[in-house]
């Protein structure tokens, strides 16, 4: 008698598991950044990289049509690949580049900037990485392009390459 109930239990459990997996696989789990363009960048408060004084984004995001907020670290190899593109973007007067140094040692970051040139107007320090997570970053490097109203126009996951660089140039020319 118990053996029969056990068989029913196994069959019901397998049917239940099948439906869970079926609906789980059917559900779209691909995350895109298409809906992020309507969001406003939060007024984060971080320490300045050089002076260690507290700075808010509202104080920094002034005087430009576009801003590129770039999360980077000296230990990040893709950050080294994207760095020449950031240096080229620095030459464009219509975009201001703000760097967020992610979980990095100050001396290593300074060596990195000395070696590769500093494209950032302002660098903020995110020692424990919580601020980067708050703004929706998946890792480093990652960039957010903001317009003058501080709305996120584009989110770039991964390093800026030639294709993404050209997209940014088109976007800021509009």
Secondary structure as UniProt FT lines:
FT   HELIX           2..26
FT   HELIX           34..38
FT   STRAND          45..48
FT   TURN            49..51
FT   STRAND          54..56
FT   HELIX           57..60
FT   STRAND          66..72
FT   TURN            74..75
FT   HELIX           77..90
FT   TURN            93..94
FT   STRAND          95..102
FT   HELIX           106..116
FT   STRAND          122..126
FT   HELIX           130..134
FT   TURN            135..136
FT   STRAND          142..147
FT   TURN            148..149
FT   STRAND          151..157
FT   HELIX           162..173
//
